[in-house]
Amino acid sequence: MKKNTRIALAAALAVLAFGYSKFRAKPSASEGKQGTSGQYRIASNVESFRFGSFDFSACELEREHSAATTKAWCAPFQVPENRADANGRKLDLKFALIASTQAADDDFIVYLAGGPGQSAVDTWPQMANALGPARKHRHVLLLDQRGTGASNPLKCKEEQGEDEDALPLDLERTAASTQRCLDEVSKFADPRFYTTSEAVEDLEALRQALGGPKFDLVGVSYGTRVAQQYLKRHPEGVRSIVLDSVAPNELALGGEFSGNLDDALKAQFAYCAKTPVCAKTFPDPYGDLFRLRAILAATPREIRYADPVTFKQTKQTLNAESMVGLVRMFAYAPETAALVPHTIKQSIAGNDAPLLGQIGMLSQGIEALVGSGMQLSVICAEDADRLSPDPTDADTLLGTRLLEVLQRQCRIWPHGTRPADFSEAVTGATPILVLEGELDPVTPPRYGEQVVKHLSNARLIVARGQGHNIIGRGCLPKLVGTFMDTLDPKALDAGCVDELGPLPHFIDFNGAAP
């Protein structure tokens, strides 16, 4: 299967791929700050130090697509693959600490990446600025979840010699590919033990090895599931939580992808309809998507274009399903969502380069999900048996094919287990800040409403005109920092978020209408 269609398929399956501030930071409540005993301060000019049972030494974290590196502190961290088998396989998990920019308090920020399948270490450069204010007085812990990044990744090699024009979601081809991936992964891992629940216990083992500090969990997309499950199992270890683009525990991943995408696109196009020039230029952008899908279903196209990352001339095949996957990727962020009407109109006219040419930019950060068995280990154990196709999804852009694919794959992939209360809502008085984008095609604002209604000390902030993963937008980094300082989400002055809004749609390649 060609890389572009594989990336488009990963985008379709993934749960995830960031001004001026009008508020004044409120003083810390008497109970807000954790004690600052200095237990986790790092002296200047040291080459190594010890926290708990960890011996840290200086290291450099590489950045994808860049020669730059990130200064960090690293330590070895090993856990059993199967906790019920003390003599079984051991996993070396990639673990790094990013030091606070000022004197550190005794609570740690823990960044939980999306996916399932993304690496916290690899995606940290995209999160660093978003957590800038919050980490002035807190170290950040980056732990590649088992099965991701450099933590025994359940990564399968790209397949060679396949028919490049074959549909990426053909069930029998998918089944054969899944079996090949399983055969390969089984040589070094047991996929049953790469679930969210296992990751939660790894995180608790990390906390205990550090000496038992409190965690400020920051979960993005799938990472919000890890955060909620950790709070369920180890509430004593949690000081605060930020949930960005939240997936409620009750949600079966994949079950609402089709409806959520259509709702987000329609809401996006409604903004176009309010602008006379946009409405005149694109009278029916939603209908255009279906027209293009029908054209490509009848006749897939071979496209030549300049890759925007490598600048090399590239040849790819564009078909109906890969087109839909690309549109879903466009919908994640307002900057690319604003391109959809014009890009689709160009493709209907026969110019596919603008649509396909964006994949090199859009796929950065999601490439790790291509060929990742980690997604299947999570979904097959935690979601597949809760999925049932909605007949009304047959009329959506994405349709019901993805659910058929997931169910077919999970008939092959070994199933782990989940706790009996796994899908029950998280409750309690832990300080929690929930962030949602109004136009999120994956985790819409109603998911945030669903989570907050069960919590007594939580706040939902919805950013108008924004998409998926919004923690780095506008004044939100400052709000997150203030929240971690005060632990009072309801007292936050979030008026500055109203300054965010939808990005005007591109009328042509020169930009939006004046």
C-alpha positions in Angstrom: 0.0 0.0 0.0 1.4 3.4 -1.0 2.6 5.7 1.8 0.1 8.4 1.0 -2.9 6.1 1.2 -1.5 4.5 4.3 -1.1 7.9 5.9 -4.7 8.9 4.8 -6.0 5.6 6.3 -4.1 6.3 9.6 -5.7 9.7 9.7 -9.1 8.2 9.3 -8.5 5.7 12.1 -6.6 8.0 14.5 -8.3 9.7 17.5 -5.9 12.5 17.5 -2.5 15.4 14.3 -1.5 24.5 18.5 -2.3 37.3 21.7 -2.9 39.4 23.7 -4.3 38.3 27.0 -7.0 40.3 28.8 -6.8 38.3 32.0 -4.7 38.9 35.1 -3.3 35.8 36.9 -5.1 35.3 40.2 -3.2 34.7 43.4 -2.7 31.2 44.4 -5.3 29.8 46.8 -3.9 28.7 50.1 -4.5 25.1 49.2 -3.6 25.6 45.6 0.2 25.2 45.6 1.8 22.0 46.5 4.6 22.3 49.0 7.9 23.5 47.4 10.3 21.6 49.6 13.0 21.6 46.9 13.1 17.8 46.7 13.1 18.0 42.9 15.3 21.0 42.4 18.2 20.5 39.9 21.4 22.3 40.8 23.1 24.4 38.1 26.1 23.0 36.3 25.5 19.4 37.3 26.2 16.5 35.0 23.9 14.1 36.8 21.5 13.9 39.7 19.2 11.4 41.5 15.4 11.6 41.9 14.0 8.7 43.8 15.6 5.6 42.3 16.5 7.2 39.0 20.0 8.4 38.1 19.5 11.1 35.5 22.2 12.2 33.1 22.2 14.9 30.4 20.9 13.9 27.0 19.7 15.4 23.7 16.3 14.6 22.2 16.3 14.6 18.4 13.6 16.5 16.5 12.0 15.1 13.4 12.6 17.0 10.2 15.2 19.2 12.0 18.8 19.2 12.9 17.9 20.9 16.2 17.8 18.9 19.5 16.1 19.4 22.8 18.1 19.4 26.0 16.8 16.9 28.5 17.7 14.5 31.3 17.4 10.8 30.7 17.3 7.7 32.8 16.7 4.0 32.1 13.3 2.7 33.0 12.3 -0.9 32.7 8.9 -2.6 33.3 7.6 -6.1 32.8 5.6 -6.7 29.6 3.2 -9.0 31.5 3.0 -8.0 35.2 1.6 -11.5 36.0 4.9 -13.1 34.8 7.8 -11.9 36.8 10.2 -13.9 34.7 8.8 -12.8 31.4 9.9 -10.2 28.8 11.1 -6.8 30.1 10.4 -3.5 28.3 12.9 -0.6 28.2 10.7 2.5 28.0 12.0 5.8 26.6 11.8 8.3 29.4 13.1 11.9 29.6 12.8 14.9 31.9 12.6 18.5 30.6 13.8 20.7 33.4 11.7 23.7 34.6 12.8 27.1 33.3 12.9 28.4 36.9 13.2 26.8 40.3 11.0 23.7 40.3 8.0 22.9 42.6 7.5 19.3 43.7 4.8 18.4 41.2 5.6 17.2 37.7 3.8 17.9 34.4 3.2 14.6 32.5 2.5 15.1 28.8 0.3 12.2 27.4 0.4 12.1 23.6 -2.4 11.2 21.2 -2.9 8.5 18.7 -3.2 5.8 19.9 0.4 5.4 18.8 2.1 8.8 19.1 5.4 9.3 20.9 5.5 11.8 23.7 9.2 12.4 23.2 8.9 12.9 19.4 5.9 15.2 19.6 7.2 17.3 22.5 8.6 20.1 20.3 5.0 20.8 19.1 3.8 21.0 22.8 6.7 22.9 24.3 5.4 26.4 23.8 1.9 25.4 24.8 3.2 24.4 28.2 5.7 27.3 28.5 4.0 29.2 31.3 3.0 26.0 33.2 6.5 24.6 33.2 8.3 27.7 34.6 8.1 26.0 38.0 7.6 22.4 37.0 9.6 19.7 35.4 8.0 17.9 32.5 8.1 14.1 32.2 8.0 12.5 28.8 7.3 8.8 28.7 6.9 7.0 25.4 3.9 4.8 26.1 4.7 1.1 25.6 4.3 0.2 21.9 5.2 3.8 20.7 8.3 5.8 19.9 11.4 4.1 21.4 9.4 2.0 23.9 9.3 -1.4 22.0 7.2 0.1 19.2 4.6 -2.2 17.6 5.7 -1.0 14.2 5.3 -3.0 11.0 7.3 -2.5 7.9 5.8 -1.0 4.8 4.6 -3.7 2.4 6.3 -3.9 -0.9 5.0 -4.9 -4.3 1.3 -4.3 -3.8 -1.0 -3.0 -6.5 -0.7 0.8 -6.1 -4.2 1.5 -7.4 -5.9 -1.0 -5.0 -8.3 0.6 -2.6 -6.7 1.0 0.9 -9.8 -0.2 2.7 -10.4 -3.5 0.9 -11.3 -6.0 3.7 -9.4 -9.0 2.5 -6.2 -7.0 1.7 -6.6 -5.4 5.1 -6.9 -8.8 6.8 -3.8 -10.1 5.1 -1.9 -6.9 6.0 -3.0 -7.2 9.6 -1.9 -10.8 9.8 1.5 -10.0 8.4 1.9 -7.2 10.9 0.9 -9.5 13.7 3.4 -12.2 12.6 6.1 -9.5 12.6 5.2 -7.9 15.9 4.8 -11.3 17.7 8.6 -11.8 17.3 9.3 -9.2 20.0 6.0 -8.4 21.7 2.7 -9.8 23.0 0.1 -7.3 21.7 -2.3 -8.2 24.5 -0.2 -6.2 26.9 -0.1 -2.8 25.1 -3.4 -1.3 26.3 -4.3 1.9 28.1 -4.6 0.0 31.4 -1.0 -1.3 31.1 0.2 2.2 30.2 -1.5 3.5 33.4 0.4 1.0 35.5 3.7 2.0 33.8 3.0 5.6 34.7 2.3 4.7 38.3 5.5 2.7 38.5 7.3 5.8 37.2 5.8 7.9 39.9 6.7 5.5 42.6 10.3 5.2 41.3 10.5 9.0 41.5 9.5 9.0 45.1 5.8 9.5 44.9 5.3 13.1 43.6 2.0 14.5 42.4 1.4 14.7 38.7 -0.2 17.4 36.6 -1.5 15.3 33.7 -1.8 17.0 30.3 -3.6 14.7 27.9 -4.2 15.4 24.2 -6.8 13.5 22.2 -6.2 9.7 23.0 -3.9 11.0 25.8 -7.1 12.2 27.5 -8.2 8.6 27.9 -4.9 7.7 29.6 -5.3 10.7 31.9 -8.9 9.7 32.9 -8.0 6.1 33.4 -5.0 7.0 35.5 -7.2 9.2 37.7 -9.6 6.3 38.2 -6.9 3.9 39.3 -4.5 6.3 41.1 -6.3 9.4 42.3 -3.7 9.9 45.0 -1.1 10.6 42.4 -3.0 13.4 40.6 -2.7 17.1 41.5 -4.5 18.5 38.4 -5.5 17.5 34.8 -5.8 19.3 31.5 -7.8 17.4 28.9 -7.3 18.8 25.4 -9.8 17.4 22.8 -11.2 14.9 25.2 -12.5 11.4 24.5 -15.0 10.4 27.3 -14.5 7.1 28.9 -18.0 6.1 27.7 -16.9 6.6 24.0 -16.0 3.7 21.8 -13.2 5.0 19.6 -14.3 5.0 16.0 -18.0 4.8 16.6 -18.7 8.4 15.9 -16.0 9.4 13.5 -18.3 9.6 10.5 -20.9 11.8 12.1 -18.4 14.0 13.8 -16.5 14.7 10.6 -19.7 15.7 8.7 -20.9 17.9 11.5 -17.6 19.7 11.6 -17.4 20.2 7.9 -21.0 21.5 7.8 -20.3 24.0 10.6 -17.1 25.0 8.8 -18.9 25.7 5.6 -21.7 27.6 7.4 -19.0 30.2 8.2 -18.3 30.4 4.5 -22.0 30.9 3.7 -22.1 34.0 6.0 -19.5 35.7 3.8 -21.0 36.9 0.5 -17.9 36.4 -1.6 -17.2 32.9 -0.2 -20.9 31.9 -0.6 -20.9 33.0 -4.2 -17.6 31.3 -5.0 -18.5 28.0 -3.2 -22.3 27.7 -3.3 -22.3 24.1 -2.2 -18.9 23.0 -0.7 -20.4 20.1 1.2 -22.0 18.7 -2.0 -18.6 19.2 -3.8 -17.0 16.7 -1.5 -19.5 14.0 -2.5 -19.1 14.9 -6.2 -15.4 14.5 -6.0 -15.7 11.3 -4.1 -17.9 9.9 -6.8 -15.5 11.0 -9.5 -12.5 9.3 -7.8 -14.5 6.2 -7.0 -15.2 5.8 -10.7 -11.7 6.7 -11.9 -8.7 6.9 -9.5 -6.1 9.4 -10.7 -2.3 9.2 -10.8 -1.0 12.6 -9.6 2.4 14.2 -10.0 3.3 17.0 -7.6 6.2 18.6 -5.8 6.4 17.3 -2.2 6.2 20.4 0.0 8.7 19.0 2.5 11.4 17.4 0.3 10.6 19.4 -2.9 11.0 16.2 -4.9 8.7 15.4 -7.8 6.3 12.7 -6.5 3.8 10.4 -8.2 0.8 9.0 -6.2 -2.6 7.5 -6.8 -5.6 9.4 -5.5 -8.8 7.5 -5.0 -12.1 8.1 -3.2 -11.1 6.7 0.2 -7.7 8.4 0.3 -9.3 11.7 -0.7 -11.7 11.4 2.3 -8.8 10.6 4.6 -7.0 13.7 3.4 -10.1 15.9 3.9 -10.4 14.6 7.4 -6.7 15.7 8.0 -7.5 19.1 6.5 -10.4 19.5 9.0 -8.1 19.1 12.1 -6.9 22.7 12.1 -8.5 26.0 10.9 -5.5 26.9 8.7 -6.0 23.8 6.5 -9.8 23.7 6.9 -9.9 27.1 5.3 -8.4 25.5 2.2 -11.0 22.8 1.7 -13.6 24.4 -0.5 -11.1 25.9 -3.0 -8.9 22.7 -2.9 -11.9 20.4 -3.6 -13.2 22.7 -6.4 -9.8 22.6 -8.0 -9.7 18.8 -7.8 -13.2 18.6 -9.4 -11.8 20.7 -12.3 -8.9 18.2 -12.7 -6.2 19.9 -10.7 -5.4 17.5 -7.8 -2.0 18.9 -6.9 -3.3 21.3 -4.3 -5.1 18.5 -2.5 -2.4 15.8 -2.6 0.4 18.3 -2.4 -0.5 19.1 1.2 0.0 15.6 2.5 3.7 16.1 3.3 2.8 18.9 5.6 -0.4 17.4 7.1 1.2 14.0 7.8 3.9 15.4 10.0 3.2 14.0 13.5 0.8 11.3 12.2 3.4 9.3 10.2 4.2 7.2 13.3 0.7 5.9 13.2 1.2 4.3 9.8 1.7 0.6 10.3 1.3 0.9 14.1 0.0 -2.2 15.8 -0.3 -0.2 19.0 -3.6 1.3 17.7 -5.0 -2.2 17.3 -3.9 -3.3 20.7 -5.8 -0.4 22.2 -8.9 -0.4 20.0 -9.4 -4.2 19.9 -9.2 -4.5 23.7 -11.1 -1.4 24.6 -13.5 -0.4 21.9 -14.1 -3.0 19.2 -16.8 -5.0 21.0 -18.6 -1.8 21.8 -18.8 -0.7 18.2 -21.9 -1.1 16.1 -22.4 0.6 12.7 -25.0 3.3 12.6 -27.1 2.9 9.4 -27.3 6.7 9.1 -23.5 6.9 8.7 -23.9 5.3 5.2 -24.9 8.7 3.9 -21.8 10.5 5.4 -18.6 11.3 3.7 -16.6 8.8 5.7 -19.3 6.1 5.6 -19.2 2.9 7.6 -16.2 1.2 6.0 -13.8 2.1 8.8 -15.9 0.2 11.4 -15.9 -2.8 9.1 -12.2 -2.6 8.7 -11.6 -2.3 12.5 -13.9 -5.2 13.3 -12.1 -7.3 10.6 -8.7 -6.4 12.0 -9.8 -7.2 15.6 -10.8 -10.7 14.5 -7.1 -11.3 13.9 -5.3 -9.1 16.5 -4.9 -10.6 20.0 -7.2 -9.0 22.6 -6.0 -7.6 25.9 -8.4 -7.0 28.7 -10.0 -3.9 30.3 -11.3 -3.3 33.8 -15.0 -3.8 34.3 -15.5 0.0 35.0 -13.3 1.1 32.1 -16.2 2.8 30.2 -17.7 4.5 33.3 -17.3 8.3 33.6 -14.6 9.7 35.7 -15.9 11.5 38.8 -14.6 13.4 41.9 -13.2 16.8 42.9 -9.8 16.8 41.2 -9.1 20.2 39.5 -9.7 19.5 35.8 -9.6 21.9 32.8 -11.2 20.7 29.6 -10.4 22.4 26.3 -12.4 21.9 23.1 -12.4 23.4 19.6 -15.8 24.4 18.2 -15.0 22.8 14.8 -13.2 19.7 16.0 -13.9 16.8 13.5 -12.9 14.1 16.0 -13.8 15.1 19.6 -16.5 17.8 19.4 -17.4 20.1 22.3 -20.3 17.9 23.4 -17.6 15.4 24.6 -16.2 18.0 26.9 -19.7 18.7 28.2 -20.2 15.0 28.8 -17.0 14.8 30.9 -17.5 17.9 32.9 -21.0 17.2 34.1 -19.7 14.3 36.3 -17.0 16.5 38.0 -17.3 19.0 40.8 -14.2 21.0 40.2 -13.9 21.2 36.4 -14.3 23.8 33.7 -14.9 23.5 30.0 -13.5 26.1 27.6 -14.6 26.0 24.0 -12.6 27.9 21.4 -14.7 29.3 18.6 -13.6 28.5 15.1 -10.9 26.1 16.3 -10.3 22.4 15.5 -8.5 19.5 17.2 -5.7 20.0 19.8 -6.1 23.6 20.8 -3.9 24.0 23.9 -1.3 26.1 22.1 -3.8 28.5 20.6 -4.0 32.2 21.6 -4.0 32.8 25.3 -4.6 29.2 26.3 -1.0 28.5 27.3 -1.3 31.3 29.9 -4.7 30.0 31.1 -3.2 26.5 31.5 -0.3 28.0 33.5 -2.7 30.0 35.7 -4.8 26.9 36.3 -1.9 24.8 37.4 -0.8 27.6 39.8 -4.3 28.2 41.4 -6.0 24.8 40.9 -9.2 26.8 40.5 -10.6 26.2 37.0 -13.9 28.0 37.6 -12.2 31.2 38.6 -10.2 31.5 35.4 -10.9 34.7 33.4 -11.2 33.0 29.9 -12.5 36.1 28.1 -9.3 36.2 26.0 -10.3 32.9 24.3 -13.2 34.9 22.6 -10.5 36.6 20.5 -10.0 33.3 18.7 -12.3 32.6 15.8 -12.7 30.9 12.4 -10.2 31.5 9.7 -11.7 33.0 6.6 -11.9 30.5 3.7 -9.4 30.9 0.8 -11.2 32.1 -2.3 -8.2 31.4 -4.4 -4.5 30.7 -3.9 -4.0 34.4 -2.8 -6.1 33.9 0.3 -9.5 35.0 1.6 -11.7 37.7 0.2 -10.8 41.3 1.4 
